[in-house]
Amino acid sequence: MTNLRNAFLAIAALLSMGAFAQGRVGQLSLIPRVGFSITQLTNDEIMLGTTDAKGAVGRRWKPGVEAGFDLEYMPLSRLSLTAGVKYSLQGSKFKDFHMEGSVSGTEVRFADFSRLTSDLHYLQCPIMLHVYLAKGISIGSGIQFGHLLSAKENFSYMVGDADKQTGKILRYYSFDRATGNLAEVAEGGDRFFEYHESVTDSYKRSDISIPLSLSYESDDVILDLRYNFGLNNISKEIEKMRNSVVTLSIGYRIALTQ
């Protein structure tokens, strides 16, 4: 019975070690990661109305993705250092909205906008210090340097004239980029249009943020919940515009040294 109990305790200990595996002291590891994020740009607003009665279009968190890898070194059993490189899709998103204004005594011109997004494509380099609170559980912080690769603004729109009394749609328009004017759509033509524009030159190339993380590791699989708080203004046209990103990623530890 004693031998059976000892065998059981040994197996239980091995299972416990496997369930909460983490790097060993002096070990260098490669950690590929992929993740999904929700992002916003602070102070990014679309204002509607007159000077006396302005209203802001509501903002939403925008879905994003990221993928990359970290190099990790463990100088102590409860301490690790990571430096990484990753691609990150960030930006902002707005709620759908409606605008209208009179064009004559009997007609009103309207515009409906939907799926308004700013897509910012970054190459990010986080450098972080992680402290293990318990086996497999750590918190971390550091600094992240980013470089903007490209930026694009997108939305869908429908523009038309309607009768003020009945609300009947009289005609539809498309936006002519060449002239900057509206062009009437022929009867039976498309009413909904997509607009895409590169706006890379409207943003600064550098992005600096502070990452805060909470990680859980089991059998070399690492779940990481991270919030990146932007420090610098990233816009050339708007003051105090910063990145704000929440990411949930999954990674796998590959030991490069024993």
PyRosetta script that sets phi, psi and omega in degrees:
from pyrosetta import init, pose_from_sequence

init()
pose = pose_from_sequence("MTNLRNAFLAIAALLSMGAFAQGRVGQLSLIPRVGFSITQLTNDEIMLGTTDAKGAVGRRWKPGVEAGFDLEYMPLSRLSLTAGVKYSLQGSKFKDFHMEGSVSGTEVRFADFSRLTSDLHYLQCPIMLHVYLAKGISIGSGIQFGHLLSAKENFSYMVGDADKQTGKILRYYSFDRATGNLAEVAEGGDRFFEYHESVTDSYKRSDISIPLSLSYESDDVILDLRYNFGLNNISKEIEKMRNSVVTLSIGYRIALTQ")
pose.set_psi(1, -37.4)
pose.set_omega(1, 179.2)
pose.set_phi(2, -63.4)
pose.set_psi(2, -42.3)
pose.set_omega(2, 178.6)
pose.set_phi(3, -64.0)
pose.set_psi(3, -39.1)
pose.set_omega(3, 178.7)
pose.set_phi(4, -64.3)
pose.set_psi(4, -41.8)
pose.set_omega(4, 179.2)
pose.set_phi(5, -64.6)
pose.set_psi(5, -42.2)
pose.set_omega(5, 179.5)
pose.set_phi(6, -63.7)
pose.set_psi(6, -39.3)
pose.set_omega(6, 178.7)
pose.set_phi(7, -65.4)
pose.set_psi(7, -41.4)
pose.set_omega(7, 178.8)
pose.set_phi(8, -62.2)
pose.set_psi(8, -44.7)
pose.set_omega(8, -179.6)
pose.set_phi(9, -64.4)
pose.set_psi(9, -37.9)
pose.set_omega(9, 179.6)
pose.set_phi(10, -65.7)
pose.set_psi(10, -43.6)
pose.set_omega(10, 178.9)
pose.set_phi(11, -65.0)
pose.set_psi(11, -42.6)
pose.set_omega(11, 178.9)
pose.set_phi(12, -60.7)
pose.set_psi(12, -40.6)
pose.set_omega(12, 179.0)
pose.set_phi(13, -64.2)
pose.set_psi(13, -40.6)
pose.set_omega(13, 179.1)
pose.set_phi(14, -65.9)
pose.set_psi(14, -41.4)
pose.set_omega(14, 178.0)
pose.set_phi(15, -63.8)
pose.set_psi(15, -39.9)
pose.set_omega(15, 179.5)
pose.set_phi(16, -63.5)
pose.set_psi(16, -42.0)
pose.set_omega(16, 178.8)
pose.set_phi(17, -64.2)
pose.set_psi(17, -38.9)
pose.set_omega(17, -179.6)
pose.set_phi(18, -69.3)
pose.set_psi(18, -35.9)
pose.set_omega(18, -176.2)
pose.set_phi(19, -69.0)
pose.set_psi(19, -26.0)
pose.set_omega(19, -178.0)
pose.set_phi(20, -126.8)
pose.set_psi(20, 45.5)
pose.set_omega(20, -178.4)
pose.set_phi(21, -66.6)
pose.set_psi(21, 143.7)
pose.set_omega(21, 171.6)
pose.set_phi(22, -150.0)
pose.set_psi(22, 169.2)
pose.set_omega(22, -176.4)
pose.set_phi(23, -61.5)
pose.set_psi(23, 156.2)
pose.set_omega(23, 179.2)
pose.set_phi(24, -98.4)
pose.set_psi(24, 161.0)
pose.set_omega(24, -179.7)
pose.set_phi(25, -58.5)
pose.set_psi(25, 130.7)
pose.set_omega(25, 179.8)
pose.set_phi(26, 84.0)
pose.set_psi(26, -0.5)
pose.set_omega(26, -175.8)
pose.set_phi(27, -85.5)
pose.set_psi(27, 139.9)
pose.set_omega(27, 173.3)
pose.set_phi(28, -108.3)
pose.set_psi(28, 129.6)
pose.set_omega(28, -175.5)
pose.set_phi(29, -131.0)
pose.set_psi(29, 151.4)
pose.set_omega(29, 170.9)
pose.set_phi(30, -106.0)
pose.set_psi(30, 130.1)
pose.set_omega(30, -177.0)
pose.set_phi(31, -126.2)
pose.set_psi(31, 93.9)
pose.set_omega(31, 172.0)
pose.set_phi(32, -67.8)
pose.set_psi(32, 143.3)
pose.set_omega(32, -178.4)
pose.set_phi(33, -138.3)
pose.set_psi(33, 146.9)
pose.set_omega(33, 167.4)
pose.set_phi(34, -134.9)
pose.set_psi(34, 150.0)
pose.set_omega(34, -177.6)
pose.set_phi(35, -160.5)
pose.set_psi(35, 166.7)
pose.set_omega(35, 175.1)
pose.set_phi(36, -115.2)
pose.set_psi(36, 148.0)
pose.set_omega(36, -175.6)
pose.set_phi(37, -138.8)
pose.set_psi(37, 163.8)
pose.set_omega(37, 166.8)
pose.set_phi(38, -123.2)
pose.set_psi(38, 135.1)
pose.set_omega(38, -170.8)
pose.set_phi(39, -134.4)
pose.set_psi(39, 155.7)
pose.set_omega(39, 172.4)
pose.set_phi(40, -146.3)
pose.set_psi(40, 157.9)
pose.set_omega(40, 169.9)
pose.set_phi(41, -110.2)
pose.set_psi(41, 119.1)
pose.set_omega(41, 179.9)
pose.set_phi(42, -68.2)
pose.set_psi(42, 144.3)
pose.set_omega(42, 178.0)
pose.set_phi(43, 67.3)
pose.set_psi(43, 16.4)
pose.set_omega(43, 176.1)
pose.set_phi(44, -91.8)
pose.set_psi(44, 110.0)
pose.set_omega(44, -172.8)
pose.set_phi(45, -134.1)
pose.set_psi(45, 150.6)
pose.set_omega(45, 168.5)
pose.set_phi(46, -117.3)
pose.set_psi(46, 117.8)
pose.set_omega(46, -176.5)
pose.set_phi(47, -101.2)
pose.set_psi(47, 134.9)
pose.set_omega(47, 178.0)
pose.set_phi(48, -119.5)
pose.set_psi(48, 152.1)
pose.set_omega(48, 176.0)
pose.set_phi(49, 101.4)
pose.set_psi(49, -175.7)
pose.set_omega(49, -178.7)
pose.set_phi(50, -85.2)
pose.set_psi(50, 175.5)
pose.set_omega(50, 179.3)
pose.set_phi(51, -60.2)
pose.set_psi(51, -35.6)
pose.set_omega(51, -177.7)
pose.set_phi(52, -81.4)
pose.set_psi(52, -21.4)
pose.set_omega(52, -176.7)
pose.set_phi(53, -140.8)
pose.set_psi(53, 72.0)
pose.set_omega(53, 179.9)
pose.set_phi(54, -92.5)
pose.set_psi(54, 146.7)
pose.set_omega(54, 174.7)
pose.set_phi(55, -135.4)
pose.set_psi(55, 147.0)
pose.set_omega(55, -178.2)
pose.set_phi(56, -97.2)
pose.set_psi(56, 137.5)
pose.set_omega(56, 173.7)
pose.set_phi(57, -69.3)
pose.set_psi(57, 134.5)
pose.set_omega(57, -177.1)
pose.set_phi(58, -63.9)
pose.set_psi(58, 142.5)
pose.set_omega(58, 178.5)
pose.set_phi(59, -99.7)
pose.set_psi(59, 156.4)
pose.set_omega(59, 175.2)
pose.set_phi(60, -130.9)
pose.set_psi(60, 160.8)
pose.set_omega(60, 170.9)
pose.set_phi(61, -73.4)
pose.set_psi(61, 134.9)
pose.set_omega(61, -177.9)
pose.set_phi(62, -99.2)
pose.set_psi(62, 131.8)
pose.set_omega(62, 175.9)
pose.set_phi(63, -67.1)
pose.set_psi(63, 145.0)
pose.set_omega(63, 178.0)
pose.set_phi(64, -147.0)
pose.set_psi(64, 176.5)
pose.set_omega(64, 178.8)
pose.set_phi(65, -138.3)
pose.set_psi(65, 162.0)
pose.set_omega(65, 172.9)
pose.set_phi(66, -152.1)
pose.set_psi(66, 155.0)
pose.set_omega(66, 179.0)
pose.set_phi(67, -155.9)
pose.set_psi(67, 140.2)
pose.set_omega(67, 179.7)
pose.set_phi(68, 175.7)
pose.set_psi(68, -153.9)
pose.set_omega(68, -179.3)
pose.set_phi(69, -152.7)
pose.set_psi(69, 157.2)
pose.set_omega(69, 174.6)
pose.set_phi(70, -119.5)
pose.set_psi(70, 148.6)
pose.set_omega(70, 164.3)
pose.set_phi(71, -104.4)
pose.set_psi(71, 128.8)
pose.set_omega(71, -176.7)
pose.set_phi(72, -120.6)
pose.set_psi(72, 138.0)
pose.set_omega(72, 173.3)
pose.set_phi(73, -128.6)
pose.set_psi(73, 135.9)
pose.set_omega(73, -178.9)
pose.set_phi(74, -111.0)
pose.set_psi(74, 100.1)
pose.set_omega(74, 176.9)
pose.set_phi(75, -76.2)
pose.set_psi(75, -25.7)
pose.set_omega(75, -180.0)
pose.set_phi(76, -136.4)
pose.set_psi(76, 163.0)
pose.set_omega(76, -176.6)
pose.set_phi(77, -66.1)
pose.set_psi(77, -26.4)
pose.set_omega(77, -179.4)
pose.set_phi(78, -112.5)
pose.set_psi(78, 18.5)
pose.set_omega(78, -176.2)
pose.set_phi(79, -142.9)
pose.set_psi(79, 135.2)
pose.set_omega(79, 175.5)
pose.set_phi(80, -140.2)
pose.set_psi(80, 153.5)
pose.set_omega(80, 177.9)
pose.set_phi(81, -118.8)
pose.set_psi(81, 135.5)
pose.set_omega(81, 178.1)
pose.set_phi(82, -129.6)
pose.set_psi(82, 146.7)
pose.set_omega(82, 172.1)
pose.set_phi(83, -137.2)
pose.set_psi(83, 130.4)
pose.set_omega(83, -173.0)
pose.set_phi(84, -138.3)
pose.set_psi(84, 172.0)
pose.set_omega(84, 174.2)
pose.set_phi(85, -136.4)
pose.set_psi(85, 134.1)
pose.set_omega(85, 180.0)
pose.set_phi(86, -153.4)
pose.set_psi(86, 152.6)
pose.set_omega(86, 169.3)
pose.set_phi(87, -89.6)
pose.set_psi(87, 138.4)
pose.set_omega(87, -178.5)
pose.set_phi(88, -139.5)
pose.set_psi(88, 124.8)
pose.set_omega(88, 174.2)
pose.set_phi(89, -93.5)
pose.set_psi(89, 118.6)
pose.set_omega(89, -176.6)
pose.set_phi(90, -128.6)
pose.set_psi(90, -173.1)
pose.set_omega(90, 177.8)
pose.set_phi(91, 137.6)
pose.set_psi(91, -151.7)
pose.set_omega(91, -176.9)
pose.set_phi(92, -146.0)
pose.set_psi(92, 166.8)
pose.set_omega(92, -178.7)
pose.set_phi(93, -145.9)
pose.set_psi(93, 145.4)
pose.set_omega(93, -179.8)
pose.set_phi(94, -121.9)
pose.set_psi(94, 156.5)
pose.set_omega(94, 175.3)
pose.set_phi(95, -71.4)
pose.set_psi(95, 155.8)
pose.set_omega(95, 175.6)
pose.set_phi(96, -63.1)
pose.set_psi(96, 147.7)
pose.set_omega(96, 178.6)
pose.set_phi(97, -148.5)
pose.set_psi(97, 163.7)
pose.set_omega(97, -174.8)
pose.set_phi(98, -125.2)
pose.set_psi(98, 138.4)
pose.set_omega(98, 176.2)
pose.set_phi(99, -129.9)
pose.set_psi(99, 149.5)
pose.set_omega(99, 175.0)
pose.set_phi(100, -155.4)
pose.set_psi(100, 157.9)
pose.set_omega(100, 179.0)
pose.set_phi(101, -161.2)
pose.set_psi(101, 151.2)
pose.set_omega(101, -177.1)
pose.set_phi(102, -71.9)
pose.set_psi(102, 140.3)
pose.set_omega(102, 173.6)
pose.set_phi(103, -116.5)
pose.set_psi(103, -15.1)
pose.set_omega(103, 174.8)
pose.set_phi(104, -162.0)
pose.set_psi(104, -177.5)
pose.set_omega(104, -179.4)
pose.set_phi(105, -68.2)
pose.set_psi(105, -22.6)
pose.set_omega(105, -176.0)
pose.set_phi(106, -115.7)
pose.set_psi(106, -9.4)
pose.set_omega(106, -174.7)
pose.set_phi(107, -122.4)
pose.set_psi(107, 150.4)
pose.set_omega(107, 175.9)
pose.set_phi(108, -128.2)
pose.set_psi(108, 137.5)
pose.set_omega(108, 176.5)
pose.set_phi(109, -97.7)
pose.set_psi(109, 134.6)
pose.set_omega(109, -177.3)
pose.set_phi(110, -127.8)
pose.set_psi(110, 159.6)
pose.set_omega(110, 174.7)
pose.set_phi(111, -144.0)
pose.set_psi(111, 128.8)
pose.set_omega(111, 176.3)
pose.set_phi(112, -110.8)
pose.set_psi(112, 127.6)
pose.set_omega(112, -179.1)
pose.set_phi(113, -118.1)
pose.set_psi(113, 139.9)
pose.set_omega(113, 179.5)
pose.set_phi(114, -146.1)
pose.set_psi(114, 161.0)
pose.set_omega(114, 177.3)
pose.set_phi(115, 52.7)
pose.set_psi(115, 47.1)
pose.set_omega(115, 177.9)
pose.set_phi(116, -79.9)
pose.set_psi(116, 118.1)
pose.set_omega(116, -179.6)
pose.set_phi(117, -138.8)
pose.set_psi(117, 151.1)
pose.set_omega(117, 167.3)
pose.set_phi(118, -114.1)
pose.set_psi(118, 121.0)
pose.set_omega(118, 179.8)
pose.set_phi(119, -104.3)
pose.set_psi(119, 114.0)
pose.set_omega(119, 178.2)
pose.set_phi(120, -110.6)
pose.set_psi(120, 120.3)
pose.set_omega(120, -178.4)
pose.set_phi(121, -101.3)
pose.set_psi(121, 118.1)
pose.set_omega(121, -174.8)
pose.set_phi(122, -119.3)
pose.set_psi(122, 150.7)
pose.set_omega(122, 161.9)
pose.set_phi(123, -105.4)
pose.set_psi(123, 116.1)
pose.set_omega(123, -174.0)
pose.set_phi(124, -112.6)
pose.set_psi(124, 144.3)
pose.set_omega(124, 179.3)
pose.set_phi(125, -129.2)
pose.set_psi(125, 93.2)
pose.set_omega(125, 178.5)
pose.set_phi(126, -85.1)
pose.set_psi(126, 137.6)
pose.set_omega(126, 173.3)
pose.set_phi(127, -122.1)
pose.set_psi(127, 118.5)
pose.set_omega(127, -170.1)
pose.set_phi(128, -136.9)
pose.set_psi(128, 155.2)
pose.set_omega(128, 172.5)
pose.set_phi(129, -112.4)
pose.set_psi(129, 128.5)
pose.set_omega(129, -177.9)
pose.set_phi(130, -116.9)
pose.set_psi(130, 134.5)
pose.set_omega(130, 178.6)
pose.set_phi(131, -116.4)
pose.set_psi(131, 126.0)
pose.set_omega(131, 179.7)
pose.set_phi(132, -85.0)
pose.set_psi(132, 117.6)
pose.set_omega(132, 177.8)
pose.set_phi(133, -80.9)
pose.set_psi(133, -31.5)
pose.set_omega(133, 178.0)
pose.set_phi(134, -154.6)
pose.set_psi(134, 174.3)
pose.set_omega(134, -179.3)
pose.set_phi(135, -59.1)
pose.set_psi(135, 115.9)
pose.set_omega(135, 177.4)
pose.set_phi(136, 86.2)
pose.set_psi(136, -4.7)
pose.set_omega(136, -178.4)
pose.set_phi(137, -119.9)
pose.set_psi(137, 126.9)
pose.set_omega(137, -177.7)
pose.set_phi(138, -141.4)
pose.set_psi(138, 156.8)
pose.set_omega(138, 170.6)
pose.set_phi(139, -119.5)
pose.set_psi(139, 153.2)
pose.set_omega(139, -176.9)
pose.set_phi(140, -149.9)
pose.set_psi(140, 160.3)
pose.set_omega(140, 175.3)
pose.set_phi(141, -158.9)
pose.set_psi(141, 169.2)
pose.set_omega(141, -179.6)
pose.set_phi(142, 171.0)
pose.set_psi(142, -137.6)
pose.set_omega(142, 178.7)
pose.set_phi(143, -141.9)
pose.set_psi(143, 147.8)
pose.set_omega(143, -178.5)
pose.set_phi(144, -128.5)
pose.set_psi(144, 129.5)
pose.set_omega(144, 178.3)
pose.set_phi(145, -108.0)
pose.set_psi(145, 130.4)
pose.set_omega(145, -177.9)
pose.set_phi(146, -124.7)
pose.set_psi(146, 152.3)
pose.set_omega(146, 176.2)
pose.set_phi(147, -127.7)
pose.set_psi(147, 123.8)
pose.set_omega(147, -179.9)
pose.set_phi(148, -73.4)
pose.set_psi(148, 123.8)
pose.set_omega(148, 177.8)
pose.set_phi(149, -86.8)
pose.set_psi(149, -44.8)
pose.set_omega(149, 178.3)
pose.set_phi(150, -165.7)
pose.set_psi(150, 163.0)
pose.set_omega(150, 179.1)
pose.set_phi(151, -142.7)
pose.set_psi(151, 142.8)
pose.set_omega(151, -179.7)
pose.set_phi(152, -144.3)
pose.set_psi(152, 142.8)
pose.set_omega(152, 174.1)
pose.set_phi(153, -110.3)
pose.set_psi(153, 139.0)
pose.set_omega(153, -175.1)
pose.set_phi(154, -137.7)
pose.set_psi(154, 145.4)
pose.set_omega(154, 170.2)
pose.set_phi(155, -163.2)
pose.set_psi(155, 162.5)
pose.set_omega(155, 173.0)
pose.set_phi(156, -109.5)
pose.set_psi(156, 147.3)
pose.set_omega(156, -178.0)
pose.set_phi(157, -147.9)
pose.set_psi(157, 157.6)
pose.set_omega(157, 172.5)
pose.set_phi(158, -140.3)
pose.set_psi(158, 127.6)
pose.set_omega(158, -178.5)
pose.set_phi(159, -124.2)
pose.set_psi(159, 138.3)
pose.set_omega(159, 179.3)
pose.set_phi(160, -163.4)
pose.set_psi(160, 174.6)
pose.set_omega(160, 173.9)
pose.set_phi(161, -113.0)
pose.set_psi(161, 140.4)
pose.set_omega(161, -178.9)
pose.set_phi(162, -132.6)
pose.set_psi(162, 154.0)
pose.set_omega(162, 175.6)
pose.set_phi(163, -73.6)
pose.set_psi(163, 129.6)
pose.set_omega(163, -176.7)
pose.set_phi(164, -62.9)
pose.set_psi(164, -35.6)
pose.set_omega(164, -174.3)
pose.set_phi(165, -80.7)
pose.set_psi(165, -46.9)
pose.set_omega(165, -173.7)
pose.set_phi(166, -97.9)
pose.set_psi(166, -19.7)
pose.set_omega(166, -176.6)
pose.set_phi(167, 78.6)
pose.set_psi(167, 4.5)
pose.set_omega(167, -179.3)
pose.set_phi(168, -67.2)
pose.set_psi(168, 134.6)
pose.set_omega(168, 178.3)
pose.set_phi(169, -75.2)
pose.set_psi(169, 125.8)
pose.set_omega(169, -177.1)
pose.set_phi(170, -95.8)
pose.set_psi(170, -36.3)
pose.set_omega(170, -179.3)
pose.set_phi(171, -163.0)
pose.set_psi(171, 160.1)
pose.set_omega(171, 177.7)
pose.set_phi(172, -121.0)
pose.set_psi(172, 158.6)
pose.set_omega(172, -178.4)
pose.set_phi(173, -133.0)
pose.set_psi(173, 155.9)
pose.set_omega(173, 167.3)
pose.set_phi(174, -117.4)
pose.set_psi(174, 160.8)
pose.set_omega(174, 179.6)
pose.set_phi(175, -95.2)
pose.set_psi(175, 123.1)
pose.set_omega(175, -179.5)
pose.set_phi(176, -92.2)
pose.set_psi(176, 107.8)
pose.set_omega(176, -177.7)
pose.set_phi(177, -64.7)
pose.set_psi(177, -32.5)
pose.set_omega(177, -176.5)
pose.set_phi(178, -64.0)
pose.set_psi(178, -40.4)
pose.set_omega(178, -177.1)
pose.set_phi(179, -103.0)
pose.set_psi(179, -18.7)
pose.set_omega(179, -176.0)
pose.set_phi(180, 77.6)
pose.set_psi(180, 14.6)
pose.set_omega(180, -178.5)
pose.set_phi(181, -114.5)
pose.set_psi(181, 171.6)
pose.set_omega(181, 175.5)
pose.set_phi(182, -89.1)
pose.set_psi(182, 140.0)
pose.set_omega(182, 177.2)
pose.set_phi(183, -117.7)
pose.set_psi(183, 129.1)
pose.set_omega(183, -177.3)
pose.set_phi(184, -67.2)
pose.set_psi(184, 138.4)
pose.set_omega(184, -180.0)
pose.set_phi(185, -87.9)
pose.set_psi(185, 133.1)
pose.set_omega(185, 178.0)
pose.set_phi(186, -63.6)
pose.set_psi(186, 150.6)
pose.set_omega(186, -179.6)
pose.set_phi(187, -57.0)
pose.set_psi(187, 129.3)
pose.set_omega(187, -178.3)
pose.set_phi(188, 89.8)
pose.set_psi(188, -4.4)
pose.set_omega(188, 179.9)
pose.set_phi(189, -79.9)
pose.set_psi(189, 175.2)
pose.set_omega(189, 179.3)
pose.set_phi(190, -63.1)
pose.set_psi(190, 141.4)
pose.set_omega(190, 179.4)
pose.set_phi(191, -107.4)
pose.set_psi(191, -24.0)
pose.set_omega(191, -179.3)
pose.set_phi(192, -105.2)
pose.set_psi(192, 137.9)
pose.set_omega(192, -176.0)
pose.set_phi(193, -133.0)
pose.set_psi(193, 152.8)
pose.set_omega(193, 177.2)
pose.set_phi(194, -106.3)
pose.set_psi(194, 139.0)
pose.set_omega(194, 178.3)
pose.set_phi(195, -123.7)
pose.set_psi(195, 126.6)
pose.set_omega(195, 178.3)
pose.set_phi(196, -133.7)
pose.set_psi(196, 133.1)
pose.set_omega(196, -179.5)
pose.set_phi(197, -144.3)
pose.set_psi(197, 134.2)
pose.set_omega(197, 174.0)
pose.set_phi(198, -75.2)
pose.set_psi(198, 128.1)
pose.set_omega(198, -178.0)
pose.set_phi(199, -128.2)
pose.set_psi(199, 27.6)
pose.set_omega(199, -177.5)
pose.set_phi(200, -55.5)
pose.set_psi(200, -39.1)
pose.set_omega(200, -177.6)
pose.set_phi(201, -69.9)
pose.set_psi(201, -11.1)
pose.set_omega(201, 178.7)
pose.set_phi(202, -84.9)
pose.set_psi(202, -7.9)
pose.set_omega(202, -177.3)
pose.set_phi(203, -118.7)
pose.set_psi(203, 152.3)
pose.set_omega(203, 173.8)
pose.set_phi(204, -77.2)
pose.set_psi(204, 149.6)
pose.set_omega(204, -176.5)
pose.set_phi(205, -74.9)
pose.set_psi(205, -30.2)
pose.set_omega(205, -174.1)
pose.set_phi(206, -93.9)
pose.set_psi(206, 144.6)
pose.set_omega(206, 176.5)
pose.set_phi(207, -138.5)
pose.set_psi(207, 124.9)
pose.set_omega(207, 178.8)
pose.set_phi(208, -121.4)
pose.set_psi(208, 130.6)
pose.set_omega(208, -178.0)
pose.set_phi(209, -143.4)
pose.set_psi(209, 165.7)
pose.set_omega(209, 175.8)
pose.set_phi(210, -109.9)
pose.set_psi(210, 115.7)
pose.set_omega(210, 176.5)
pose.set_phi(211, -88.0)
pose.set_psi(211, 137.9)
pose.set_omega(211, 173.8)
pose.set_phi(212, -123.2)
pose.set_psi(212, 128.9)
pose.set_omega(212, -173.0)
pose.set_phi(213, -132.7)
pose.set_psi(213, 153.1)
pose.set_omega(213, 170.2)
pose.set_phi(214, -130.8)
pose.set_psi(214, 122.1)
pose.set_omega(214, -173.6)
pose.set_phi(215, -124.0)
pose.set_psi(215, 147.7)
pose.set_omega(215, 174.3)
pose.set_phi(216, -129.7)
pose.set_psi(216, 132.0)
pose.set_omega(216, -176.1)
pose.set_phi(217, -123.9)
pose.set_psi(217, 133.6)
pose.set_omega(217, 177.2)
pose.set_phi(218, -145.2)
pose.set_psi(218, 122.7)
pose.set_omega(218, 179.4)
pose.set_phi(219, 52.7)
pose.set_psi(219, 44.8)
pose.set_omega(219, 177.2)
pose.set_phi(220, 69.9)
pose.set_psi(220, 1.9)
pose.set_omega(220, 173.0)
pose.set_phi(221, -92.9)
pose.set_psi(221, 129.5)
pose.set_omega(221, -173.3)
pose.set_phi(222, -119.7)
pose.set_psi(222, 120.7)
pose.set_omega(222, 171.1)
pose.set_phi(223, -97.8)
pose.set_psi(223, 130.2)
pose.set_omega(223, -174.0)
pose.set_phi(224, -131.6)
pose.set_psi(224, 120.5)
pose.set_omega(224, 173.5)
pose.set_phi(225, -103.5)
pose.set_psi(225, 124.3)
pose.set_omega(225, -170.7)
pose.set_phi(226, -136.6)
pose.set_psi(226, 140.8)
pose.set_omega(226, 172.9)
pose.set_phi(227, -120.0)
pose.set_psi(227, 127.0)
pose.set_omega(227, 177.4)
pose.set_phi(228, -107.2)
pose.set_psi(228, 118.9)
pose.set_omega(228, -179.7)
pose.set_phi(229, -102.1)
pose.set_psi(229, 113.8)
pose.set_omega(229, -178.7)
pose.set_phi(230, -68.2)
pose.set_psi(230, 139.6)
pose.set_omega(230, -179.1)
pose.set_phi(231, -102.5)
pose.set_psi(231, -35.2)
pose.set_omega(231, -172.9)
pose.set_phi(232, -110.3)
pose.set_psi(232, 155.9)
pose.set_omega(232, 175.4)
pose.set_phi(233, -71.0)
pose.set_psi(233, 125.5)
pose.set_omega(233, -176.5)
pose.set_phi(234, -100.1)
pose.set_psi(234, -3.7)
pose.set_omega(234, -177.0)
pose.set_phi(235, -104.3)
pose.set_psi(235, 145.0)
pose.set_omega(235, 174.5)
pose.set_phi(236, -87.8)
pose.set_psi(236, -11.0)
pose.set_omega(236, -172.9)
pose.set_phi(237, -117.4)
pose.set_psi(237, -22.8)
pose.set_omega(237, -176.5)
pose.set_phi(238, -122.2)
pose.set_psi(238, 135.8)
pose.set_omega(238, -179.7)
pose.set_phi(239, -79.1)
pose.set_psi(239, 147.3)
pose.set_omega(239, 172.5)
pose.set_phi(240, 58.6)
pose.set_psi(240, 34.7)
pose.set_omega(240, 174.0)
pose.set_phi(241, -91.0)
pose.set_psi(241, 119.6)
pose.set_omega(241, -177.1)
pose.set_phi(242, -131.5)
pose.set_psi(242, 154.8)
pose.set_omega(242, 175.5)
pose.set_phi(243, -78.0)
pose.set_psi(243, 141.0)
pose.set_omega(243, 174.1)
pose.set_phi(244, -135.6)
pose.set_psi(244, 117.5)
pose.set_omega(244, -170.1)
pose.set_phi(245, -136.4)
pose.set_psi(245, 131.0)
pose.set_omega(245, 171.9)
pose.set_phi(246, -115.4)
pose.set_psi(246, 127.2)
pose.set_omega(246, -174.5)
pose.set_phi(247, -130.8)
pose.set_psi(247, 138.6)
pose.set_omega(247, 169.7)
pose.set_phi(248, -117.1)
pose.set_psi(248, 118.4)
pose.set_omega(248, -176.3)
pose.set_phi(249, -127.1)
pose.set_psi(249, 162.0)
pose.set_omega(249, 175.0)
pose.set_phi(250, -125.7)
pose.set_psi(250, 135.5)
pose.set_omega(250, -179.2)
pose.set_phi(251, -134.3)
pose.set_psi(251, 168.0)
pose.set_omega(251, 178.8)
pose.set_phi(252, -134.9)
pose.set_psi(252, 126.4)
pose.set_omega(252, -178.3)
pose.set_phi(253, -80.2)
pose.set_psi(253, 124.8)
pose.set_omega(253, 174.9)
pose.set_phi(254, -117.2)
pose.set_psi(254, 111.8)
pose.set_omega(254, -177.2)
pose.set_phi(255, -71.6)
pose.set_psi(255, 126.4)
pose.set_omega(255, 176.4)
pose.set_phi(256, -94.5)
pose.set_psi(256, -24.8)
pose.set_omega(256, 174.5)
pose.set_phi(257, -134.6)
pose.set_psi(257, 157.4)
pose.set_omega(257, 179.9)
pose.set_phi(258, -97.4)
pose.dump_pdb("model.pdb")
